[in-house]
Amino acid sequence: MLSSASSGFLTGLSLIVAIGAQNAFVLRQGLRRHHVLLVVGVCALSDLALILAGVAGIGTIVERAPTVLVAVRWFGAAFLLGYGLVAARRALRGGHLEAAADRQLSGRAVLATTLAFTWLNPHVYLDTVLLVGSIASTHGAPGRWWFAAGACAASLSWFTALGFGARALTPVFRRRNAWRLLDGGIAVVMLTLAASLVVAA
């Protein structure tokens, strides 16, 4: 049981600890200290639902519905393109932490954006549902759920650390150039992911 849970934890971390659209958004909200609990909660609970669905065998259904993944790719590409352009504009204009705090999104807008970053990403279905589900199945009937528990713990730990740990970087991001570099990096990530989704579609 411990072996399966540890394997699930390490697998979950290896999939989620990467520079991506969702992580970049969580980091930015954490730096701004704006609806952090909401963002972390939505990301973690969404991951938990996807992991459990994959372990339960939903991955076979996703695998047999390529048209659904194609549609998700196009919607995801459009969303990432739009957000990437907004981030690029912020990077060009410059700013700092206090100035950014004056233009906060509403709770509903933050919720919608977080859901979009999570559920309009086709890689989340391929990695979390298919890959985690496939690996979990190698641990046998009881072991796969311990594997799922480990993967869920990894997701919860990562998003909590990223969202609430970002405030430790607050002194750095009081400088205009640091904030500009962050937004520039976010723009590059978003636009690159959007391009990759278009190519894949």
N, CA, C and O of each residue as an XYZ file, in Angstrom:
804
protein
N       0.827     -1.209      0.000
C       0.000      0.000      0.000
C       0.865      1.264      0.000
O       0.624      2.205     -0.756
N       1.889      1.256      0.879
C       2.766      2.416      0.953
C       3.538      2.604     -0.349
O       3.750      3.728     -0.803
N       3.953      1.485     -0.942
C       4.687      1.547     -2.208
C       3.813      2.137     -3.308
O       4.271      2.976     -4.083
N       2.563      1.703     -3.378
C       1.648      2.218     -4.400
C       1.364      3.694     -4.192
O       1.333      4.469     -5.148
N       1.153      4.085     -2.927
C       0.867      5.487     -2.629
C       2.066      6.370     -2.956
O       1.909      7.464     -3.497
N       3.273      5.887     -2.622
C       4.491      6.651     -2.919
C       4.690      6.794     -4.423
O       5.059      7.860     -4.916
N       4.441      5.708     -5.140
C       4.552      5.747     -6.597
C       3.558      6.732     -7.187
O       3.891      7.481     -8.106
N       2.340      6.735     -6.664
C       1.320      7.671     -7.132
C       1.695      9.112     -6.848
O       1.457      9.998     -7.669
N       2.290      9.349     -5.667
C       2.705     10.708     -5.299
C       3.787     11.221     -6.246
O       3.713     12.346     -6.740
N       4.792     10.382     -6.491
C       5.891     10.787     -7.368
C       5.428     10.962     -8.819
O       5.872     11.874     -9.516
N       4.531     10.075     -9.262
C       3.995     10.201    -10.616
C       3.185     11.483    -10.758
O       3.304     12.199    -11.752
N       2.361     11.763     -9.754
C       1.552     12.973     -9.777
C       2.407     14.223     -9.832
O       2.128     15.143    -10.601
N       3.461     14.255     -9.003
C       4.348     15.422     -9.006
C       5.057     15.581    -10.345
O       5.201     16.696    -10.846
N       5.500     14.471    -10.922
C       6.226     14.548    -12.188
C       5.359     15.105    -13.307
O       5.867     15.724    -14.242
N       4.046     14.885    -13.213
C       3.139     15.374    -14.247
C       2.716     16.821    -14.025
O       2.470     17.560    -14.979
N       2.634     17.219    -12.755
C       2.050     18.529    -12.464
C       3.086     19.618    -12.261
O       2.805     20.787    -12.525
N       4.296     19.258    -11.791
C       5.329     20.265    -11.548
C       6.026     20.583    -12.867
O       7.074     20.022    -13.185
N       5.446     21.462    -13.598
C       5.997     21.892    -14.882
C       5.468     23.287    -15.174
O       4.427     23.692    -14.656
N       6.198     24.014    -16.010
C       5.756     25.354    -16.388
C       4.617     25.210    -17.388
O       4.830     24.813    -18.534
N       3.430     25.529    -16.952
C       2.263     25.422    -17.812
C       1.297     26.546    -17.555
O       1.514     27.374    -16.670
N       0.228     26.579    -18.329
C      -0.739     27.665    -18.230
C      -1.391     27.716    -16.848
O      -1.511     28.782    -16.245
N      -1.808     26.553    -16.361
C      -2.495     26.506    -15.076
C      -1.569     26.938    -13.940
O      -1.956     27.750    -13.100
N      -0.354     26.403    -13.910
C       0.593     26.758    -12.850
C       0.957     28.237    -12.895
O       1.108     28.874    -11.852
N       1.098     28.779    -14.090
C       1.431     30.200    -14.223
C       0.309     31.066    -13.658
O       0.568     32.079    -13.008
N      -0.934     30.666    -13.904
C      -2.077     31.432    -13.392
C      -2.150     31.341    -11.869
O      -2.397     32.340    -11.194
N      -1.936     30.136    -11.329
C      -1.961     29.960     -9.875
C      -0.874     30.798     -9.222
O      -1.112     31.424     -8.190
N       0.322     30.817     -9.813
C       1.428     31.616     -9.285
C       1.078     33.098     -9.284
O       1.324     33.802     -8.304
N       0.505     33.564    -10.382
C       0.178     34.995    -10.477
C      -0.875     35.391     -9.448
O      -0.763     36.440     -8.814
N      -1.906     34.549     -9.281
C      -2.931     34.857     -8.283
C      -2.355     34.793     -6.877
O      -2.748     35.568     -6.005
N      -1.418     33.867     -6.653
C      -0.784     33.778     -5.341
C       0.033     35.012     -5.027
O       0.030     35.488     -3.892
N       0.728     35.532     -6.014
C       1.508     36.753     -5.825
C       0.603     37.943     -5.517
O       0.959     38.819     -4.728
N      -0.556     37.962     -6.141
C      -1.486     39.078     -5.934
C      -2.344     38.874     -4.680
O      -3.037     39.789     -4.236
N      -2.285     37.643     -4.110
C      -3.084     37.280     -2.930
C      -4.562     37.537     -3.174
O      -5.266     38.083     -2.325
N      -5.008     37.136     -4.340
C      -6.381     37.418     -4.754
C      -7.115     36.119     -5.059
O      -6.788     35.433     -6.027
N      -8.106     35.777     -4.237
C      -8.897     34.553     -4.399
C      -8.001     33.310     -4.498
O      -8.264     32.404     -5.289
N      -6.948     33.284     -3.687
C      -5.990     32.178     -3.754
C      -6.640     30.856     -3.349
O      -6.433     29.831     -3.999
N      -7.425     30.884     -2.273
C      -8.082     29.657     -1.809
C      -9.020     29.110     -2.882
O      -9.083     27.898     -3.089
N      -9.743     29.987     -3.559
C     -10.647     29.580     -4.627
C      -9.867     28.918     -5.763
O     -10.247     27.850     -6.243
N      -8.785     29.552     -6.187
C      -7.991     29.027     -7.300
C      -7.370     27.685     -6.939
O      -7.455     26.728     -7.708
N      -6.748     27.617     -5.771
C      -6.118     26.368     -5.318
C      -7.156     25.268     -5.180
O      -6.922     24.133     -5.594
N      -8.308     25.603     -4.596
C      -9.359     24.616     -4.402
C      -9.897     24.058     -5.709
O     -10.082     22.849     -5.842
N     -10.148     24.931     -6.670
C     -10.671     24.483     -7.965
C      -9.654     23.602     -8.685
O     -10.008     22.556     -9.229
N      -8.389     24.029     -8.687
C      -7.355     23.246     -9.371
C      -7.169     21.878     -8.725
O      -7.092     20.863     -9.418
N      -7.097     21.853     -7.401
C      -6.873     20.593     -6.695
C      -8.070     19.654     -6.835
O      -7.895     18.466     -7.107
N      -9.282     20.177     -6.653
C     -10.481     19.324     -6.741
C     -10.691     18.814     -8.160
O     -11.140     17.685     -8.357
N     -10.367     19.640     -9.144
C     -10.476     19.197    -10.537
C      -9.499     18.060    -10.805
O      -9.847     17.066    -11.443
N      -8.267     18.217    -10.310
C      -7.270     17.158    -10.472
C      -7.715     15.872     -9.793
O      -7.570     14.781    -10.346
N      -8.255     16.010     -8.593
C      -8.732     14.830     -7.862
C      -9.813     14.104     -8.653
O      -9.801     12.878     -8.757
N     -10.746     14.870     -9.208
C     -11.827     14.265     -9.989
C     -11.283     13.555    -11.224
O     -11.732     12.460    -11.561
N     -10.319     14.177    -11.896
C      -9.743     13.577    -13.104
C      -8.924     12.336    -12.785
O      -8.986     11.341    -13.507
N      -8.159     12.396    -11.703
C      -7.360     11.242    -11.296
C      -8.254     10.062    -10.949
O      -8.016      8.943    -11.405
N      -9.274     10.307    -10.151
C     -10.182      9.229     -9.745
C     -10.943      8.672    -10.940
O     -11.213      7.474    -11.011
N     -11.290      9.560    -11.888
C     -11.972      9.094    -13.099
C     -11.063      8.196    -13.912
O     -11.500      7.173    -14.439
N      -9.786      8.579    -14.015
C      -8.832      7.769    -14.767
C      -8.614      6.413    -14.135
O      -8.567      5.399    -14.832
N      -8.479      6.386    -12.810
C      -8.268      5.124    -12.095
C      -9.512      4.246    -12.177
O      -9.416      3.019    -12.185
N     -10.685      4.885    -12.237
C     -11.943      4.118    -12.320
C     -12.176      3.554    -13.713
O     -13.072      2.732    -13.905
N     -11.377      3.987    -14.692
C     -11.490      3.431    -16.033
C     -12.126      4.335    -17.052
O     -12.419      3.896    -18.165
N     -12.352      5.606    -16.700
C     -12.960      6.545    -17.643
C     -12.008      6.842    -18.799
O     -12.431      7.290    -19.865
N     -10.712      6.587    -18.575
C      -9.730      6.860    -19.609
C     -10.016      6.149    -20.919
O      -9.718      6.681    -21.988
N     -10.593      4.949    -20.851
C     -10.911      4.218    -22.084
C     -11.974      4.942    -22.895
O     -11.963      4.897    -24.126
N     -12.894      5.611    -22.203
C     -13.937      6.370    -22.901
C     -13.325      7.582    -23.588
O     -13.644      7.882    -24.739
N     -12.428      8.287    -22.863
C     -11.765      9.456    -23.431
C     -10.941      9.060    -24.647
O     -10.903      9.775    -25.648
N     -10.279      7.904    -24.542
C      -9.421      7.429    -25.627
C     -10.225      7.136    -26.889
O      -9.712      7.261    -28.001
N     -11.491      6.743    -26.713
C     -12.330      6.388    -27.850
C     -13.145      7.573    -28.368
O     -13.998      7.397    -29.238
N     -12.896      8.766    -27.851
C     -13.645      9.957    -28.287
C     -12.675     11.013    -28.805
O     -12.555     12.082    -28.207
N     -11.982     10.734    -29.904
C     -10.985     11.687    -30.427
C     -11.591     13.015    -30.859
O     -10.927     14.048    -30.782
N     -12.847     13.003    -31.316
C     -13.457     14.266    -31.756
C     -13.650     15.232    -30.587
O     -13.570     16.449    -30.754
N     -13.906     14.672    -29.400
C     -14.064     15.519    -28.216
C     -12.738     16.200    -27.883
O     -12.705     17.387    -27.559
N     -11.647     15.439    -27.964
C     -10.339     16.013    -27.681
C      -9.942     17.070    -28.705
O      -9.286     18.055    -28.368
N     -10.342     16.859    -29.955
C     -10.051     17.862    -30.994
C     -10.782     19.162    -30.687
O     -10.207     20.244    -30.802
N     -12.052     19.057    -30.296
C     -12.828     20.251    -29.948
C     -12.217     20.971    -28.759
O     -12.123     22.198    -28.746
N     -11.800     20.196    -27.750
C     -11.171     20.792    -26.574
C      -9.879     21.496    -26.963
O      -9.566     22.563    -26.434
N      -9.122     20.896    -27.894
C      -7.875     21.519    -28.351
C      -8.134     22.896    -28.955
O      -7.418     23.850    -28.651
N      -9.159     23.008    -29.813
C      -9.437     24.288    -30.470
C      -9.915     25.342    -29.478
O      -9.474     26.490    -29.523
N     -10.823     24.947    -28.578
C     -11.284     25.894    -27.557
C     -10.127     26.305    -26.650
O      -9.976     27.477    -26.305
N      -9.318     25.321    -26.271
C      -8.164     25.615    -25.419
C      -7.172     26.532    -26.095
O      -6.638     27.444    -25.464
N      -6.917     26.303    -27.379
C      -5.982     27.150    -28.127
C      -6.481     28.588    -28.188
O      -5.704     29.526    -28.008
N      -7.770     28.761    -28.439
C      -8.348     30.112    -28.508
C      -8.242     30.818    -27.162
O      -7.900     31.999    -27.100
N      -8.533     30.097    -26.091
C      -8.465     30.680    -24.747
C      -7.032     31.067    -24.397
O      -6.791     32.166    -23.898
N      -6.075     30.168    -24.655
C      -4.678     30.438    -24.333
C      -4.123     31.587    -25.178
O      -3.327     32.391    -24.693
N      -4.545     31.660    -26.443
C      -4.116     32.758    -27.301
C      -4.572     34.091    -26.723
O      -3.783     35.032    -26.627
N      -5.841     34.174    -26.338
C      -6.368     35.407    -25.773
C      -5.664     35.802    -24.485
O      -5.287     36.960    -24.305
N      -5.487     34.827    -23.579
C      -4.837     35.134    -22.306
C      -3.363     35.485    -22.515
O      -2.817     36.341    -21.819
N      -2.723     34.814    -23.484
C      -1.328     35.111    -23.777
C      -1.141     36.533    -24.285
O      -0.179     37.209    -23.921
N      -2.068     36.986    -25.130
C      -1.989     38.359    -25.648
C      -2.202     39.381    -24.536
O      -1.559     40.431    -24.521
N      -3.108     39.074    -23.603
C      -3.337     39.968    -22.461
C      -2.082     40.052    -21.599
O      -1.697     41.135    -21.158
N      -1.443     38.900    -21.360
C      -0.221     38.870    -20.563
C       0.903     39.642    -21.266
O       1.682     40.341    -20.620
N       0.977     39.507    -22.590
C       1.995     40.233    -23.352
C       1.777     41.741    -23.240
O       2.734     42.505    -23.114
N       0.527     42.161    -23.287
C       0.234     43.586    -23.149
C       0.628     44.095    -21.762
O       1.157     45.198    -21.626
N       0.366     43.277    -20.723
C       0.774     43.666    -19.370
C       2.287     43.793    -19.276
O       2.805     44.712    -18.641
N       3.001     42.848    -19.924
C       4.465     42.877    -19.879
C       5.010     44.134    -20.555
O       5.980     44.723    -20.078
N       4.394     44.544    -21.659
C       4.851     45.732    -22.378
C       4.569     47.012    -21.596
O       5.366     47.949    -21.602
N       3.420     47.030    -20.924
C       3.065     48.213    -20.149
C       3.878     48.314    -18.864
O       4.140     49.408    -18.362
N       4.273     47.152    -18.339
C       4.987     47.142    -17.075
C       4.026     47.317    -15.920
O       2.831     47.529    -16.121
N       4.546     47.229    -14.720
C       3.713     47.361    -13.529
C       4.463     46.821    -12.337
O       5.607     46.377    -12.441
N       3.785     46.869    -11.187
C       4.366     46.294     -9.982
C       3.229     45.758     -9.138
O       2.063     45.909     -9.503
N       3.548     45.136     -8.020
C       2.551     44.400     -7.255
C       1.405     45.279     -6.794
O       0.245     44.882     -6.903
N       1.704     46.471     -6.278
C       0.636     47.336     -5.784
C      -0.286     47.799     -6.914
O      -1.505     47.849     -6.749
N       0.309     48.137     -8.065
C      -0.495     48.596     -9.195
C      -1.375     47.474     -9.714
O      -2.529     47.705    -10.073
N      -0.841     46.262     -9.756
C      -1.617     45.129    -10.252
C      -2.786     44.824     -9.342
O      -3.830     44.357     -9.797
N      -2.613     45.089     -8.052
C      -3.678     44.770     -7.093
C      -4.892     45.657     -7.292
O      -5.981     45.315     -6.830
N      -4.732     46.797     -7.975
C      -5.853     47.715     -8.183
C      -6.808     47.213     -9.253
O      -7.934     47.703     -9.339
N      -6.395     46.253    -10.069
C      -7.224     45.792    -11.172
C      -7.506     44.294    -11.007
O      -7.078     43.473    -11.818
N      -8.229     43.965     -9.948
C      -8.497     42.573     -9.630
C      -9.713     42.069    -10.394
O     -10.655     42.814    -10.660
N      -9.670     40.795    -10.738
C     -10.823     40.150    -11.340
C     -11.847     39.846    -10.262
O     -11.490     39.674     -9.097
N     -13.105     39.779    -10.638
C     -14.142     39.404     -9.677
C     -14.007     37.925     -9.349
O     -13.311     37.183    -10.043
N     -14.678     37.509     -8.290
C     -14.637     36.104     -7.901
C     -15.157     35.198     -8.998
O     -14.600     34.126     -9.235
N     -16.204     35.610     -9.663
C     -16.760     34.801    -10.753
C     -15.795     34.703    -11.928
O     -15.653     33.646    -12.543
N     -15.137     35.812    -12.231
C     -14.179     35.808    -13.339
C     -12.988     34.916    -13.019
O     -12.491     34.202    -13.889
N     -12.530     34.957    -11.769
C     -11.416     34.100    -11.350
C     -11.824     32.635    -11.436
O     -11.052     31.795    -11.898
N     -13.042     32.331    -10.989
C     -13.540     30.956    -11.047
C     -13.619     30.467    -12.491
O     -13.174     29.362    -12.801
N     -14.183     31.290    -13.368
C     -14.314     30.909    -14.772
C     -12.951     30.717    -15.425
O     -12.750     29.777    -16.194
N     -12.017     31.611    -15.115
C     -10.679     31.507    -15.699
C      -9.964     30.252    -15.213
O      -9.311     29.563    -15.998
N     -10.085     29.957    -13.925
C      -9.442     28.765    -13.360
C     -10.018     27.499    -13.976
O      -9.277     26.574    -14.308
N     -11.334     27.454    -14.128
C     -11.975     26.287    -14.742
C     -11.532     26.129    -16.191
O     -11.323     25.011    -16.663
N     -11.389     27.247    -16.892
C     -10.962     27.189    -18.287
C      -9.533     26.655    -18.402
O      -9.249     25.812    -19.253
N      -8.635     27.147    -17.542
C      -7.251     26.670    -17.566
C      -7.175     25.175    -17.285
O      -6.287     24.487    -17.789
N      -8.096     24.679    -16.488
C      -8.071     23.263    -16.111
C      -8.752     22.382    -17.147
O      -8.164     21.408    -17.617
N      -9.981     22.713    -17.504
C     -10.803     21.797    -18.299
C     -10.705     22.007    -19.799
O     -11.169     21.161    -20.563
N     -10.108     23.123    -20.250
C      -9.898     23.330    -21.684
C      -8.486     22.939    -22.111
O      -8.035     23.290    -23.201
N      -7.807     22.220    -21.249
C      -6.462     21.743    -21.555
C      -6.530     20.259    -21.919
O      -6.725     19.423    -21.037
N      -6.375     19.918    -23.190
C      -6.496     18.509    -23.589
C      -5.438     17.611    -22.965
O      -5.640     16.405    -22.822
N      -4.286     18.217    -22.589
C      -3.223     17.412    -21.980
C      -3.641     16.861    -20.623
O      -3.131     15.831    -20.181
N      -4.574     17.553    -19.960
C      -5.006     17.072    -18.653
C      -5.739     15.738    -18.786
O      -5.680     14.895    -17.891
N      -6.429     15.557    -19.912
C      -7.137     14.291    -20.122
C      -6.163     13.186    -20.535
O      -6.307     12.031    -20.134
N      -5.178     13.561    -21.336
C      -4.203     12.572    -21.795
C      -3.269     12.152    -20.665
O      -2.971     10.969    -20.507
N      -2.805     13.133    -19.874
C      -1.855     12.830    -18.806
C      -2.547     12.297    -17.555
O      -2.272     11.187    -17.100
N      -3.445     13.105    -17.012
C      -4.058     12.756    -15.737
C      -4.995     11.560    -15.845
O      -4.933     10.640    -15.030
N      -5.861     11.574    -16.851
C      -6.846     10.495    -16.953
C      -6.246      9.234    -17.560
O      -6.317      8.161    -16.960
N      -5.658      9.356    -18.740
C      -5.147      8.173    -19.430
C      -3.870      7.629    -18.797
O      -3.783      6.442    -18.482
N      -2.874      8.509    -18.610
C      -1.586      8.039    -18.112
C      -1.671      7.559    -16.666
O      -1.229      6.456    -16.344
N      -2.233      8.384    -15.807
C      -2.355      7.986    -14.399
C      -3.230      6.750    -14.264
O      -2.926      5.848    -13.483
N      -4.316      6.710    -15.026
C      -5.189      5.538    -14.980
C      -4.483      4.278    -15.426
O      -4.671      3.210    -14.843
N      -3.657      4.404    -16.477
C      -2.923      3.241    -16.988
C      -1.891      2.740    -15.993
O      -1.775      1.537    -15.761
N      -1.139      3.671    -15.403
C      -0.112      3.279    -14.438
C      -0.751      2.691    -13.190
O      -0.252      1.716    -12.629
N      -1.852      3.284    -12.760
C      -2.533      2.792    -11.556
C      -2.993      1.351    -11.733
O      -2.962      0.563    -10.787
N      -3.418      1.008    -12.944
C      -3.927     -0.339    -13.193
C      -2.852     -1.407    -13.005
O      -3.179     -2.576    -12.798
N      -1.591     -1.030    -13.072
C      -0.502     -2.001    -12.897
C      -0.287     -2.354    -11.432
O       0.474     -3.269    -11.119
N      -0.948     -1.640    -10.540
C      -0.792     -1.885     -9.098
C      -1.861     -2.824     -8.539
O      -1.936     -3.030     -7.328
N      -2.678     -3.385     -9.409
C      -3.683     -4.337     -8.938
C      -4.924     -3.651     -8.404
O      -4.977     -2.427     -8.291
N      -5.932     -4.467     -8.073
C      -7.231     -3.936     -7.649
C      -7.166     -3.044     -6.414
O      -7.680     -1.926     -6.459
N      -6.551     -3.489     -5.303
C      -6.529     -2.589     -4.144
C      -5.451     -1.511     -4.267
O      -5.635     -0.377     -3.823
N      -4.329     -1.885     -4.874
C      -3.202     -0.969     -4.958
C      -3.458      0.251     -5.811
O      -2.886      1.310     -5.554
N      -4.304      0.132     -6.821
C      -4.531      1.275     -7.724
C      -5.170      2.448     -6.989
O      -4.927      3.606     -7.330
N      -5.991      2.147     -5.977
C      -6.624      3.239     -5.244
C      -5.648      3.907     -4.285
O      -5.776      5.096     -3.997
N      -4.677      3.151     -3.793
C      -3.603      3.765     -3.015
C      -2.728      4.626     -3.922
O      -2.261      5.691     -3.518
N      -2.512      4.161     -5.140
C      -1.784      4.948     -6.135
C      -2.539      6.247     -6.395
O      -1.931      7.315     -6.450
N      -3.845      6.165     -6.554
C      -4.675      7.349     -6.781
C      -4.599      8.302     -5.594
O      -4.548      9.519     -5.770
N      -4.593      7.741     -4.374
C      -4.501      8.580     -3.178
C      -3.177      9.342     -3.164
O      -3.137     10.519     -2.806
N      -2.103      8.670     -3.553
C      -0.805      9.336     -3.610
C      -0.780     10.443     -4.643
O      -0.251     11.524     -4.387
N      -1.362     10.172     -5.835
C      -1.410     11.183     -6.897
C      -2.259     12.379     -6.467
O      -1.915     13.526     -6.754
N      -3.363     12.107     -5.781
C      -4.227     13.190     -5.293
C      -3.500     14.032     -4.248
O      -3.619     15.258     -4.240
N      -2.741     13.371     -3.360
C      -1.977     14.095     -2.339
C      -0.920     14.988     -2.983
O      -0.667     16.098     -2.514
N      -0.311     14.503     -4.052
C       0.696     15.299     -4.763
C       0.071     16.552     -5.358
O       0.640     17.640     -5.264
N      -1.093     16.402     -5.964
C      -1.775     17.537     -6.572
C      -2.170     18.573     -5.518
O      -1.945     19.770     -5.693
N      -2.755     18.098     -4.434
C      -3.171     19.006     -3.359
C      -1.971     19.736     -2.760
O      -2.034     20.938     -2.503
N      -0.876     19.000     -2.539
C       0.332     19.599     -1.960
C       0.931     20.648     -2.897
O       1.331     21.728     -2.460
N       0.988     20.318     -4.190
C       1.609     21.230     -5.142
C       0.837     22.538     -5.281
O       1.423     23.618     -5.199
N      -0.477     22.445     -5.491
C      -1.257     23.667     -5.691
C      -1.290     24.524     -4.430
O      -1.282     25.752     -4.515
N      -1.328     23.886     -3.263
C      -1.301     24.638     -2.003
C       0.026     25.367     -1.849
O       0.060     26.545     -1.491
N       1.118     24.660     -2.120
C       2.441     25.271     -1.993
C       2.634     26.397     -3.006
O       3.184     27.447     -2.676
N       2.178     26.174     -4.249
C       2.347     27.176     -5.297
C       1.507     28.417     -5.027
O       1.994     29.542     -5.146
N       0.241     28.209     -4.661
C      -0.658     29.342     -4.446
C      -0.323     30.154     -3.207
O      -0.206     31.378     -3.268
N      -0.167     29.465     -2.076
C       0.072     30.179     -0.821
C       1.555     30.452     -0.577
O       1.896     31.348      0.194
N       2.443     29.688     -1.227
C       3.875     29.931     -1.071
C       4.372     31.078     -1.916
O       5.462     31.600     -1.684
N       3.576     31.475     -2.901
C       3.987     32.563     -3.794
C       4.208     33.867     -3.040
O       4.998     34.708     -3.471
N       3.514     34.041     -1.914
C       3.650     35.299     -1.168
C       5.071     35.509     -0.642
O       5.464     36.632     -0.329
N       5.842     34.412     -0.548
C       7.237     34.563     -0.113
C       8.055     35.343     -1.138
O       9.101     35.905     -0.815
N       7.560     35.371     -2.387
C       8.258     36.101     -3.455
C       7.770     37.539     -3.589
O       8.210     38.264     -4.482
N       6.864     37.953     -2.707
C       6.290     39.300     -2.804
C       7.342     40.407     -2.850
O       7.219     41.307     -3.680
N       8.384     40.384     -1.987
C       9.384     41.462     -2.066
C      10.048     41.573     -3.429
O      10.369     42.671     -3.884
N      10.254     40.430     -4.081
C      10.879     40.433     -5.410
C       9.969     41.114     -6.421
O      10.424     41.891     -7.260
N       8.672     40.811     -6.332
C       7.737     41.309     -7.343
C       7.191     42.695     -7.032
O       6.250     43.155     -7.677
N       7.780     43.358     -6.046
C       7.485     44.774     -5.874
C       8.288     45.614     -6.876
O       8.042     46.807     -7.056
N       9.244     44.959     -7.512
C      10.050     45.639     -8.531
C       9.372     45.509     -9.895
O       8.892     44.436    -10.260
N       9.342     46.589    -10.625
C       8.650     46.653    -11.909
C       9.193     45.626    -12.906
O       8.414     44.977    -13.605
N      10.500     45.473    -12.980
C      11.096     44.554    -13.946
C      10.749     43.101    -13.648
O      10.549     42.313    -14.573
N      10.677     42.736    -12.376
C      10.344     41.361    -12.003
C       8.929     41.020    -12.465
O       8.689     39.944    -13.013
N       7.995     41.944    -12.241
C       6.606     41.714    -12.657
C       6.507     41.636    -14.175
O       5.749     40.836    -14.723
N       7.287     42.484    -14.842
C       7.290     42.478    -16.308
C       7.841     41.154    -16.845
O       7.318     40.620    -17.823
N       8.887     40.626    -16.215
C       9.458     39.341    -16.624
C       8.459     38.208    -16.406
O       8.350     37.306    -17.236
N       7.730     38.252    -15.289
C       6.732     37.216    -15.011
C       5.654     37.224    -16.086
O       5.326     36.178    -16.645
N       5.104     38.397    -16.379
C       4.056     38.487    -17.395
C       4.580     38.111    -18.771
O       3.872     37.493    -19.567
N       5.835     38.490    -19.050
C       6.435     38.096    -20.327
C       6.592     36.590    -20.424
O       6.335     36.001    -21.474
N       7.013     35.962    -19.329
C       7.140     34.509    -19.305
C       5.804     33.821    -19.460
O       5.693     32.825    -20.175
N       4.775     34.350    -18.789
C       3.426     33.795    -18.910
C       2.937     33.897    -20.350
O       2.338     32.958    -20.875
N       3.192     35.039    -20.988
C       2.768     35.228    -22.378
C       3.432     34.207    -23.288
O       2.778     33.626    -24.154
N       4.730     33.985    -23.095
C       5.454     33.011    -23.924
C       4.873     31.608    -23.733
O       4.660     30.880    -24.703
N       4.620     31.236    -22.472
C       4.060     29.900    -22.180
C       2.692     29.738    -22.829
O       2.425     28.732    -23.486
N       1.824     30.737    -22.641
C       0.461     30.651    -23.167
C       0.460     30.565    -24.698
O      -0.226     29.722    -25.277
N       1.225     31.432    -25.340
C       1.230     31.471    -26.798
C       1.871     30.216    -27.389
O       1.440     29.721    -28.430
N       2.901     29.707    -26.718
C       3.545     28.469    -27.169
C       2.587     27.294    -27.060
O       2.494     26.478    -27.977
N       1.870     27.203    -25.936
C       0.897     26.124    -25.754
C      -0.236     26.232    -26.762
O      -0.694     25.225    -27.302
N      -0.692     27.475    -27.017
C      -1.755     27.660    -27.999
C      -1.309     27.177    -29.371
O      -2.062     26.499    -30.070
N      -0.086     27.526    -29.758
C       0.443     27.087    -31.055
C       0.557     25.563    -31.132
O       0.250     24.957    -32.159
N       1.007     24.952    -30.021
C       1.147     23.490    -30.022
C      -0.202     22.796    -30.140
O      -0.302     21.737    -30.759
N      -1.247     23.386    -29.549
C      -2.579     22.803    -29.634
C      -3.128     22.910    -31.055
O      -3.778     21.990    -31.551
N      -2.857     24.043    -31.702
C      -3.312     24.216    -33.089
C      -2.629     23.204    -34.006
O      -3.269     22.601    -34.868
N      -1.327     23.025    -33.810
C      -0.586     22.053    -34.622
C      -1.113     20.649    -34.380
O      -1.286     19.878    -35.324
N      -1.370     20.307    -33.108
C      -1.865     18.972    -32.786
C      -3.263     18.739    -33.351
O      -3.592     17.627    -33.764
N      -4.085     19.790    -33.368
C      -5.445     19.649    -33.880
C      -5.466     19.512    -35.384
O      -6.537     19.384    -35.977
